[in-house]
Amino acid sequence: MRPPPPLVAALCFFVACLLVATPDARGQAPALPERVLVDGKDVQRIRYEGAPWMRTKDGLASSGDPLWADELLTVSDGGVKLKLSLEAFDGSGAALKVGGAYIILDGPDGHFAVDGEWYGSKQQKLAPIAKHATPGKPFEVQVVRVDSTLSLLVGGATLSTIDIARASLGEVGIIPGRARLSVERFALLGETAPPILMARDPVLQGQVEAAIERGLQWLLKNQMADGTWGMMQKPRGGGFHGGTTALCAYTLLRAGLPYEHPSVQRAFAALDVLPYNETYTAGLMLTAYEATREAKYIPRMKAITAKLLKDSRGGLWGYPNTWEGDWDKWNKDPTPPDLSNTQYAVLGLRAAHHAGIDIPEKAWLDTLDAVLDLQEDPFPIEAPVRREGGADEDSLGTGAKGGAGGKAMAAGFGYHGNTDIRPAMVAAGVSVLAIGRECLGNRIKGELGTRSFEGIQWGAAWLGDQFPFKEADNLAAIWGGWPLYYAYGIERVGSLLGTELLGDHEWYAEGAKWILARQKPNGDWQLNNFYGGAHPGSTSDTSFAILFLKRASRPTVKTRDFFAQPVVADDPNEAVRLKSSGGSACAMWVASLSERTLRKYGNEELGGVRVLKVEYFVDGRIVKSIDLDGANAWKGEPFPYRHFLPMAGSYKLKVRLTVLGADAAAGAKEPTGTIESKERVVASEGSLQNWMLEACTWRNRQAAPVESVVLSASSEYSNFDKAANGLDGTFMTRWMCAKDDQAPMLAVECAQPLKFDRIVLHPAQRSAADIGTSDRLVKLSVKVGKDKPLEIACPENELEPVVVRFEKPQSNKRIEIRILERAPGGSLRGGAGFSEIIFEKPSKKD
């Protein structure tokens, strides 16, 4: 068959385009179902990145941060329809993002423009804005896909059409840039899909939420008395005191706890006085502060941001100084920059950007350029064969364009250079590039725009090719010994790229199943092999696991959802039934005895069971004992007791009754048997008490020179419980006496006299998890120099510090503290001591 003449072929192609292209001759989009997100005052199904937008009578007014649709567009016909206005058109860069396209609504030189991967990552100028829109007046924007053609319409006029093949339209968001922008109507067109795969598997979703709650309870119960968490804190101020606490505080907020929660308040009270010298600490502090949405933290965030920018070395970051003795001490020599430090610096700068803090354009450009130099040369891999179905066709970030497989290019990133490629660093490299491009918006142009786009695609393809989580069980060097650090990196890649697939892997579902299977019975995770002994890595691993899992959990969670008390069905065969109510002030009582108990121990003449003692247990420790004479039979008395649980976390309750036998004589006192209830778990939200907030800020009041003070003790419980730990700048370590020490004593000596007016002695129990383990302090004596010793009664709460007050300021070189009386503990029975001793500076009025 002869080919048609060129003119005829051109006309045929033109007619075909009219038939299958998006809008008809009048510029109207084809009829597609609408999912309305914003319609005047009716606002729903949206999510904010940063500060929420302001509601107005006509819709929403921008805050400067992006606004996103709550669902994704698929590969089917569809798009987005907007009615919005800009106060002025002055090149602010306001844009609409639809999948791989940026529709720039306020572009350069007074023009609309397009950019993004679907346009080759090269900005293309379109029609003059003045022809289609007026400042301050609403105009309509539509981005519509029919078959493979994507069209942009403004005010009904088609400004651009491109072929996007089978790519998914994906995520839709409005990015205001510097513009003052208002949205009156915002609707998705066509088929939509959940933004994450978890919605497809409600069983897995329930398992995830249960695991998150258990992990949260573990974090809450292991928060130390000073509001921090015990990992990577070293004596004499070394380590990352603020970094670990910021990671945990961020995790609590992202998991749904409100800023007002007592544990969150304590964490931020501690962060406010902790230094931010290290890159990890500075970056994590910024992410935590930004997550609160509290304007009062902006000045501190600005100071941290300035420190991070100052520490940048050509767009990369390292440790500000070299450490000596495993982070016990820092010297003045900086370490070489690395990609791990860099990613946390960039995460922090992104948080600052979301908080409205200006980050110089050069900082982002330098980082993109430097991180690209850490990427290896691309190499071909087998592209995954795409399965049939809408969401699985998504090719964003997979390194392949979808379809029947073939070859794709992949390239990883190294820690210091483009060698020694590890999964966690590949995830870090992809994340940094994605964040840089996100924060630059349409300001990234030319070769760097193309290179960074390719770098993301190649890195994501590498992750898809090397993905299986089962490999993370190998704690060898390839994983860097931190599998959950790697997992959290995968979560960031998937979320930042808005993709459900890496290669042919459903990254969330596979990762969630792998993580769930490795949660320990008490709720935490510990898979890293970096720390041991007194410095376990459970805190960071648990945080990383929750942050990964929360990707699919409830988008907003009220505190009561987490801390609602579980409903325990009554068991008629339970010997004695315990009931409870309340959280931090927990009421317990005996509800009933089983028929079997009544038959076994009931005295027919008296008509019931005679009780000699009622004992209430919390986490295996007796917290209340009620002695009775057993003269009268039990007639349903509840024996109520209220126990205060000031620290947040979950607790196990139980009651035990000591009873007389059915045939015991009247007036008998010798017990015949004991009956116990089943354990019931209650959750405490904790409460915020004055001593807790004081404990969080103790560093501001410590008068003792930690570097030169010398401590000696009558005995030491173990190699981890040295005398020097009693005053070393961290609650994580502690001194405890040996269990056979009948007269425990700790002496504090200093070359120069210590000046103080209060001594605050924090017990060896550092967190709620330690309650009931070592002996509880009951009575102490404190001797200053040659003065007569002062005797002090200790609080009943094992975590509350013992405060020794003096009538006038003291000045002395030696202080002796003796433990005069203690109540027996559990697993560490016999051990007693202090986690930290604070000599408070005399108040100014003195």
Solvent accessible surface area in square Angstrom, and as a share of the most:
residue,aa,sasa,rsa
1,M,238,1.06
2,R,217,0.79
3,P,116,0.73
4,P,77,0.48
5,P,81,0.51
6,P,118,0.74
7,L,129,0.64
8,V,67,0.38
9,A,41,0.32
10,A,58,0.45
11,L,102,0.51
12,C,77,0.46
13,F,143,0.59
14,F,120,0.50
15,V,77,0.44
16,A,47,0.36
17,C,46,0.28
18,L,101,0.50
19,L,142,0.71
20,V,73,0.42
21,A,26,0.20
22,T,8,0.04
23,P,16,0.10
24,D,68,0.35
25,A,107,0.83
26,R,186,0.68
27,G,8,0.07
28,Q,94,0.42
29,A,25,0.20
30,P,49,0.31
31,A,108,0.84
32,L,42,0.21
33,P,94,0.59
34,E,74,0.33
35,R,56,0.20
36,V,39,0.22
37,L,1,0.00
38,V,0,0.00
39,D,66,0.34
40,G,19,0.18
41,K,147,0.62
42,D,76,0.39
43,V,19,0.11
44,Q,78,0.35
45,R,110,0.40
46,I,30,0.15
47,R,100,0.37
48,Y,65,0.25
49,E,27,0.12
50,G,4,0.03
51,A,41,0.32
52,P,80,0.50
53,W,8,0.03
54,M,137,0.61
55,R,149,0.55
56,T,51,0.30
57,K,154,0.65
58,D,68,0.35
59,G,1,0.01
60,L,1,0.00
61,A,23,0.18
62,S,26,0.16
63,S,55,0.35
64,G,39,0.37
65,D,9,0.05
66,P,15,0.10
67,L,1,0.00
68,W,18,0.06
69,A,2,0.02
70,D,38,0.20
71,E,32,0.14
72,L,16,0.08
73,L,2,0.01
74,T,7,0.04
75,V,10,0.06
76,S,44,0.28
77,D,50,0.26
78,G,1,0.01
79,G,0,0.00
80,V,0,0.00
81,K,51,0.22
82,L,1,0.01
83,K,74,0.31
84,L,0,0.00
85,S,16,0.10
86,L,1,0.01
87,E,100,0.45
88,A,48,0.37
89,F,43,0.18
90,D,106,0.55
91,G,32,0.31
92,S,7,0.04
93,G,10,0.09
94,A,0,0.00
95,A,5,0.04
96,L,0,0.00
97,K,31,0.13
98,V,0,0.00
99,G,4,0.04
100,G,6,0.06
101,A,0,0.00
102,Y,41,0.16
103,I,1,0.00
104,I,0,0.00
105,L,0,0.00
106,D,1,0.01
107,G,1,0.01
108,P,48,0.30
109,D,112,0.58
110,G,37,0.36
111,H,42,0.19
112,F,0,0.00
113,A,0,0.00
114,V,0,0.00
115,D,10,0.05
116,G,2,0.02
117,E,41,0.18
118,W,47,0.16
119,Y,16,0.06
120,G,43,0.41
121,S,4,0.02
122,K,123,0.52
123,Q,47,0.21
124,Q,80,0.36
125,K,105,0.45
126,L,35,0.18
127,A,23,0.18
128,P,53,0.34
129,I,4,0.02
130,A,92,0.71
131,K,149,0.63
132,H,47,0.21
133,A,10,0.07
134,T,68,0.40
135,P,74,0.46
136,G,49,0.47
137,K,126,0.53
138,P,62,0.39
139,F,15,0.06
140,E,77,0.34
141,V,0,0.00
142,Q,12,0.06
143,V,1,0.00
144,V,0,0.00
145,R,1,0.00
146,V,21,0.12
147,D,84,0.44
148,S,35,0.23
149,T,29,0.17
150,L,4,0.02
151,S,1,0.01
152,L,2,0.01
153,L,1,0.00
154,V,0,0.00
155,G,54,0.52
156,G,25,0.24
157,A,38,0.29
158,T,67,0.39
159,L,32,0.16
160,S,18,0.11
161,T,74,0.43
162,I,37,0.19
163,D,106,0.55
164,I,11,0.06
165,A,62,0.48
166,R,129,0.47
167,A,15,0.12
168,S,14,0.09
169,L,0,0.00
170,G,8,0.07
171,E,22,0.10
172,V,0,0.00
173,G,0,0.00
174,I,0,0.00
175,I,33,0.17
176,P,0,0.00
177,G,33,0.32
178,R,168,0.61
179,A,11,0.08
180,R,174,0.63
181,L,3,0.01
182,S,39,0.25
183,V,1,0.01
184,E,42,0.19
185,R,70,0.26
186,F,0,0.00
187,A,0,0.00
188,L,0,0.00
189,L,5,0.03
190,G,11,0.11
191,E,92,0.41
192,T,34,0.20
193,A,15,0.12
194,P,46,0.29
195,P,42,0.26
196,I,24,0.12
197,L,8,0.04
198,M,1,0.01
199,A,66,0.51
200,R,125,0.45
201,D,49,0.26
202,P,102,0.64
203,V,105,0.61
204,L,7,0.04
205,Q,37,0.16
206,G,40,0.39
207,Q,92,0.41
208,V,0,0.00
209,E,39,0.18
210,A,44,0.34
211,A,0,0.00
212,I,1,0.00
213,E,57,0.26
214,R,111,0.41
215,G,0,0.00
216,L,2,0.01
217,Q,16,0.07
218,W,35,0.12
219,L,0,0.00
220,L,2,0.01
221,K,30,0.13
222,N,33,0.17
223,Q,0,0.00
224,M,8,0.04
225,A,3,0.02
226,D,0,0.00
227,G,0,0.00
228,T,0,0.00
229,W,0,0.00
230,G,18,0.17
231,M,1,0.01
232,M,36,0.16
233,Q,0,0.00
234,K,16,0.07
235,P,38,0.24
236,R,83,0.30
237,G,51,0.49
238,G,2,0.02
239,G,3,0.03
240,F,7,0.03
241,H,13,0.06
242,G,2,0.02
243,G,3,0.03
244,T,8,0.04
245,T,0,0.00
246,A,0,0.00
247,L,8,0.04
248,C,0,0.00
249,A,0,0.00
250,Y,40,0.15
251,T,0,0.00
252,L,0,0.00
253,L,25,0.13
254,R,126,0.46
255,A,0,0.00
256,G,17,0.16
257,L,3,0.02
258,P,50,0.32
259,Y,31,0.12
260,E,125,0.56
261,H,4,0.02
262,P,24,0.15
263,S,1,0.01
264,V,0,0.00
265,Q,49,0.22
266,R,4,0.02
267,A,0,0.00
268,F,3,0.01
269,A,20,0.16
270,A,0,0.00
271,L,0,0.00
272,D,58,0.30
273,V,39,0.22
274,L,3,0.02
275,P,75,0.47
276,Y,48,0.18
277,N,84,0.43
278,E,18,0.08
279,T,2,0.01
280,Y,40,0.15
281,T,0,0.00
282,A,1,0.01
283,G,1,0.01
284,L,19,0.10
285,M,0,0.00
286,L,0,0.00
287,T,16,0.09
288,A,0,0.00
289,Y,1,0.00
290,E,23,0.10
291,A,20,0.16
292,T,11,0.06
293,R,115,0.42
294,E,58,0.26
295,A,82,0.64
296,K,129,0.55
297,Y,13,0.05
298,I,43,0.22
299,P,92,0.58
300,R,57,0.21
301,M,2,0.01
302,K,110,0.47
303,A,46,0.36
304,I,0,0.00
305,T,4,0.02
306,A,58,0.45
307,K,55,0.23
308,L,2,0.01
309,L,49,0.25
310,K,170,0.72
311,D,36,0.19
312,S,36,0.23
313,R,85,0.31
314,G,60,0.57
315,G,2,0.02
316,L,22,0.11
317,W,2,0.01
318,G,3,0.03
319,Y,24,0.09
320,P,29,0.18
321,N,44,0.22
322,T,43,0.25
323,W,85,0.30
324,E,77,0.35
325,G,57,0.55
326,D,74,0.39
327,W,15,0.05
328,D,62,0.32
329,K,133,0.57
330,W,58,0.20
331,N,44,0.22
332,K,182,0.77
333,D,88,0.46
334,P,78,0.49
335,T,15,0.08
336,P,88,0.55
337,P,38,0.24
338,D,2,0.01
339,L,0,0.00
340,S,7,0.04
341,N,0,0.00
342,T,0,0.00
343,Q,3,0.02
344,Y,7,0.03
345,A,0,0.00
346,V,0,0.00
347,L,22,0.11
348,G,0,0.00
349,L,2,0.01
350,R,51,0.18
351,A,6,0.05
352,A,0,0.00
353,H,63,0.28
354,H,16,0.07
355,A,32,0.25
356,G,69,0.66
357,I,15,0.08
358,D,123,0.63
359,I,7,0.04
360,P,63,0.39
361,E,69,0.31
362,K,137,0.58
363,A,19,0.15
364,W,4,0.01
365,L,52,0.26
366,D,44,0.23
367,T,3,0.02
368,L,0,0.00
369,D,64,0.33
370,A,15,0.12
371,V,0,0.00
372,L,15,0.08
373,D,93,0.48
374,L,11,0.05
375,Q,17,0.08
376,E,38,0.17
377,D,117,0.61
378,P,49,0.31
379,F,71,0.30
380,P,83,0.52
381,I,19,0.10
382,E,115,0.51
383,A,8,0.06
384,P,22,0.14
385,V,100,0.57
386,R,17,0.06
387,R,109,0.40
388,E,154,0.69
389,G,39,0.38
390,G,25,0.24
391,A,18,0.14
392,D,18,0.09
393,E,20,0.09
394,D,10,0.05
395,S,12,0.08
396,L,38,0.19
397,G,0,0.00
398,T,2,0.01
399,G,14,0.14
400,A,10,0.08
401,K,153,0.65
402,G,23,0.23
403,G,42,0.40
404,A,94,0.73
405,G,28,0.26
406,G,42,0.41
407,K,141,0.60
408,A,9,0.07
409,M,78,0.35
410,A,0,0.00
411,A,0,0.00
412,G,0,0.00
413,F,0,0.00
414,G,0,0.00
415,Y,67,0.25
416,H,102,0.46
417,G,26,0.25
418,N,71,0.37
419,T,95,0.55
420,D,89,0.46
421,I,36,0.18
422,R,67,0.25
423,P,3,0.02
424,A,9,0.07
425,M,9,0.04
426,V,0,0.00
427,A,0,0.00
428,A,0,0.00
429,G,0,0.00
430,V,0,0.00
431,S,2,0.01
432,V,1,0.00
433,L,0,0.00
434,A,12,0.09
435,I,1,0.00
436,G,2,0.02
437,R,36,0.13
438,E,50,0.22
439,C,5,0.03
440,L,3,0.01
441,G,23,0.22
442,N,27,0.14
443,R,81,0.30
444,I,11,0.05
445,K,108,0.46
446,G,42,0.41
447,E,129,0.58
448,L,31,0.15
449,G,1,0.01
450,T,39,0.23
451,R,73,0.27
452,S,0,0.00
453,F,32,0.13
454,E,62,0.28
455,G,1,0.01
456,I,11,0.06
457,Q,20,0.09
458,W,64,0.22
459,G,0,0.00
460,A,0,0.00
461,A,1,0.01
462,W,21,0.07
463,L,2,0.01
464,G,4,0.04
465,D,69,0.36
466,Q,80,0.35
467,F,1,0.00
468,P,41,0.26
469,F,7,0.03
470,K,140,0.59
471,E,81,0.36
472,A,0,0.00
473,D,77,0.40
474,N,72,0.37
475,L,64,0.32
476,A,50,0.39
477,A,70,0.54
478,I,84,0.43
479,W,10,0.03
480,G,29,0.28
481,G,4,0.04
482,W,44,0.15
483,P,1,0.01
484,L,0,0.00
485,Y,32,0.12
486,Y,2,0.01
487,A,0,0.00
488,Y,19,0.07
489,G,2,0.02
490,I,0,0.00
491,E,18,0.08
492,R,16,0.06
493,V,0,0.00
494,G,0,0.00
495,S,43,0.27
496,L,38,0.19
497,L,17,0.09
498,G,10,0.09
499,T,0,0.00
500,E,9,0.04
501,L,2,0.01
502,L,0,0.00
503,G,5,0.05
504,D,62,0.32
505,H,33,0.15
506,E,46,0.21
507,W,2,0.01
508,Y,3,0.01
509,A,16,0.13
510,E,62,0.28
511,G,0,0.00
512,A,0,0.00
513,K,114,0.48
514,W,18,0.06
515,I,0,0.00
516,L,34,0.17
517,A,80,0.62
518,R,63,0.23
519,Q,25,0.11
520,K,77,0.33
521,P,140,0.88
522,N,99,0.51
523,G,0,0.00
524,D,3,0.01
525,W,0,0.00
526,Q,56,0.25
527,L,37,0.19
528,N,9,0.04
529,N,91,0.47
530,F,103,0.43
531,Y,25,0.10
532,G,48,0.46
533,G,60,0.58
534,A,33,0.25
535,H,35,0.16
536,P,51,0.32
537,G,0,0.00
538,S,6,0.04
539,T,8,0.05
540,S,8,0.05
541,D,0,0.00
542,T,0,0.00
543,S,0,0.00
544,F,12,0.05
545,A,0,0.00
546,I,0,0.00
547,L,11,0.06
548,F,0,0.00
549,L,0,0.00
550,K,22,0.09
551,R,49,0.18
552,A,4,0.03
553,S,11,0.07
554,R,77,0.28
555,P,129,0.81
556,T,117,0.68
557,V,12,0.07
558,K,157,0.67
559,T,21,0.12
560,R,164,0.60
561,D,71,0.37
562,F,4,0.02
563,F,3,0.01
564,A,65,0.50
565,Q,60,0.27
566,P,75,0.47
567,V,148,0.85
568,V,66,0.38
569,A,88,0.68
570,D,81,0.42
571,D,39,0.20
572,P,91,0.57
573,N,126,0.65
574,E,11,0.05
575,A,31,0.24
576,V,0,0.00
577,R,37,0.14
578,L,0,0.00
579,K,58,0.25
580,S,33,0.21
581,S,54,0.35
582,G,37,0.36
583,G,17,0.17
584,S,28,0.18
585,A,38,0.30
586,C,0,0.00
587,A,15,0.12
588,M,0,0.00
589,W,79,0.28
590,V,2,0.01
591,A,39,0.30
592,S,28,0.18
593,L,11,0.06
594,S,3,0.02
595,E,117,0.52
596,R,178,0.65
597,T,6,0.04
598,L,60,0.30
599,R,173,0.63
600,K,130,0.55
601,Y,21,0.08
602,G,14,0.14
603,N,21,0.11
604,E,169,0.76
605,E,163,0.73
606,L,68,0.34
607,G,50,0.48
608,G,8,0.08
609,V,0,0.00
610,R,2,0.01
611,V,6,0.03
612,L,19,0.09
613,K,66,0.28
614,V,0,0.00
615,E,15,0.07
616,Y,0,0.00
617,F,16,0.07
618,V,7,0.04
619,D,58,0.30
620,G,58,0.55
621,R,61,0.22
622,I,74,0.38
623,V,21,0.12
624,K,81,0.34
625,S,54,0.35
626,I,41,0.21
627,D,108,0.56
628,L,64,0.32
629,D,83,0.43
630,G,5,0.05
631,A,53,0.41
632,N,118,0.60
633,A,8,0.06
634,W,35,0.12
635,K,141,0.60
636,G,40,0.38
637,E,73,0.33
638,P,60,0.38
639,F,29,0.12
640,P,97,0.61
641,Y,39,0.15
642,R,150,0.55
643,H,28,0.12
644,F,98,0.41
645,L,5,0.03
646,P,11,0.07
647,M,3,0.01
648,A,2,0.01
649,G,0,0.00
650,S,33,0.22
651,Y,7,0.03
652,K,103,0.44
653,L,1,0.00
654,K,42,0.18
655,V,0,0.00
656,R,64,0.23
657,L,0,0.00
658,T,18,0.10
659,V,0,0.00
660,L,1,0.00
661,G,5,0.05
662,A,33,0.25
663,D,137,0.71
664,A,22,0.17
665,A,73,0.57
666,A,94,0.73
667,G,57,0.55
668,A,28,0.22
669,K,122,0.52
670,E,140,0.63
671,P,75,0.47
672,T,85,0.49
673,G,17,0.16
674,T,78,0.46
675,I,15,0.08
676,E,71,0.32
677,S,8,0.05
678,K,114,0.48
679,E,90,0.41
680,R,19,0.07
681,V,68,0.39
682,V,4,0.02
683,A,7,0.06
684,S,0,0.00
685,E,32,0.14
686,G,9,0.08
687,S,28,0.18
688,L,71,0.36
689,Q,47,0.21
690,N,126,0.65
691,W,28,0.10
692,M,1,0.00
693,L,70,0.35
694,E,78,0.35
695,A,3,0.02
696,C,0,0.00
697,T,34,0.20
698,W,7,0.02
699,R,55,0.20
700,N,86,0.44
701,R,63,0.23
702,Q,24,0.11
703,A,29,0.22
704,A,6,0.05
705,P,58,0.36
706,V,29,0.17
707,E,135,0.61
708,S,59,0.38
709,V,7,0.04
710,V,92,0.53
711,L,19,0.09
712,S,52,0.34
713,A,31,0.24
714,S,58,0.37
715,S,26,0.17
716,E,66,0.29
717,Y,60,0.23
718,S,45,0.29
719,N,123,0.63
720,F,124,0.52
721,D,9,0.05
722,K,85,0.36
723,A,6,0.05
724,A,44,0.34
725,N,20,0.10
726,G,0,0.00
727,L,0,0.00
728,D,2,0.01
729,G,11,0.11
730,T,0,0.00
731,F,0,0.00
732,M,6,0.03
733,T,14,0.08
734,R,22,0.08
735,W,1,0.00
736,M,1,0.00
737,C,0,0.00
738,A,21,0.16
739,K,135,0.57
740,D,109,0.57
741,D,20,0.10
742,Q,158,0.70
743,A,66,0.51
744,P,1,0.00
745,M,33,0.15
746,L,0,0.00
747,A,0,0.00
748,V,0,0.00
749,E,70,0.31
750,C,12,0.07
751,A,74,0.57
752,Q,129,0.57
753,P,57,0.36
754,L,5,0.02
755,K,124,0.53
756,F,0,0.00
757,D,21,0.11
758,R,45,0.17
759,I,0,0.00
760,V,10,0.06
761,L,0,0.00
762,H,3,0.01
763,P,9,0.06
764,A,1,0.01
765,Q,4,0.02
766,R,53,0.20
767,S,7,0.04
768,A,3,0.02
769,A,42,0.33
770,D,20,0.10
771,I,39,0.20
772,G,12,0.12
773,T,31,0.18
774,S,1,0.01
775,D,7,0.04
776,R,58,0.21
777,L,8,0.04
778,V,39,0.22
779,K,73,0.31
780,L,0,0.00
781,S,8,0.05
782,V,1,0.01
783,K,67,0.28
784,V,6,0.03
785,G,18,0.18
786,K,198,0.84
787,D,79,0.41
788,K,175,0.74
789,P,64,0.40
790,L,78,0.39
791,E,121,0.54
792,I,30,0.15
793,A,83,0.64
794,C,20,0.12
795,P,38,0.24
796,E,133,0.60
797,N,38,0.20
798,E,9,0.04
799,L,0,0.00
800,E,50,0.23
801,P,8,0.05
802,V,2,0.01
803,V,41,0.24
804,V,2,0.01
805,R,159,0.58
806,F,31,0.13
807,E,186,0.84
808,K,141,0.60
809,P,60,0.38
810,Q,28,0.12
811,S,61,0.39
812,N,44,0.22
813,K,103,0.44
814,R,81,0.30
815,I,0,0.00
816,E,28,0.13
817,I,1,0.00
818,R,96,0.35
819,I,7,0.04
820,L,82,0.41
821,E,87,0.39
822,R,56,0.20
823,A,25,0.19
824,P,86,0.54
825,G,13,0.12
826,G,41,0.39
827,S,98,0.63
828,L,46,0.23
829,R,145,0.53
830,G,9,0.09
831,G,0,0.00
832,A,0,0.00
833,G,1,0.01
834,F,0,0.00
835,S,1,0.00
836,E,0,0.00
837,I,0,0.00
838,I,1,0.01
839,F,0,0.00
840,E,12,0.05
841,K,108,0.46
842,P,48,0.30
843,S,49,0.32
844,K,208,0.88
845,K,185,0.78
846,D,102,0.53
